[in-house]
C-alpha cells in the first residue's frame, strides 16, 4: 500500500481528512496501511476497514453526546434493577418500554409510587435505552425545569427554550415533592 511518493501525499491527504472531519480515518490510516500491506488486503478491504472504524467512532461519539445532553442525575441501567424487590412491577412491560415502541406513537408513560421503589432507576434506564436508539432525551427535575423556564422568560428566550425542548424525542420529568407520599414521574413524548 506504500509507494515512493507516500510522504508527499500524506500532508495533503491529512489536510483533506481533517477538512472532511474524518478524524478516525486520519488517526488510523497510516498504521492500517502497514497492516493491510503486511496481510495483503485488497484496496476495497483497506477502505472498508477505514470506513467501518470511522462509522464506529461517530456512532460512539453520538451516543456519548446523547447521554450527556440528557442531563441524567446519575446512571442507572435497567439490567441492574432488582425486579424481585417489587413483585407487582411487570418486568416484561418495562423491558418492552425499553425497546422504545411508544416513542414514534408519542405515547406517555407515568411512573407513580412511594419514594424508594426505583422510579428514578427505571426512568433513567428507559432514557438510556432511548439514547442507545439514537433518540434525543432530556431528564428534567420539575423544580429545575421551572427555574429554567422562568429564566428563559426573563431573558426573552422562552420560545427558543420551548423549541429546543420540543426537539427531544423523550422528556422525563421528576416531581421532587411527594404528593400524599407518592412521587410522580412523567415520561413524555410529543
Number of C-alpha atoms within 10 A of each C-alpha: 16 11 7 7 8 10 11 9 11 13 11 11 13 17 12 13 16 14 10 9 12 18 16 19 22 17 14 14 18 14 10 17 19 13 14 20 15 10 9 13 14 12 13 9 12 19 17 12 17 21 15 14 16 20 15 13 16 15 14 13 12 15 19 14 14 22 23 13 15 22 13 21 11 8 13 19 15 21 10 10 14 13 15 9 10 11 9 8 12 10 16 9 9 16 16 12 16 20 14 17 11 16 17 10 10 13 13 15 15 14 15 13 15 14 14 9 15 18 19 22 19 21 27 22 23 26 31 24 21 22 24 18 14 16 20 22 27 25 21 21 18 16 14 12 14 12 12 14 17 14 14 16 14 10 9 11 13 16 12 12 15 12 10 10 15 15 14 18 19 27 21 26 20 21 16 14 12 12 10 7 10 13 20 21 21 17 21 18 19 14
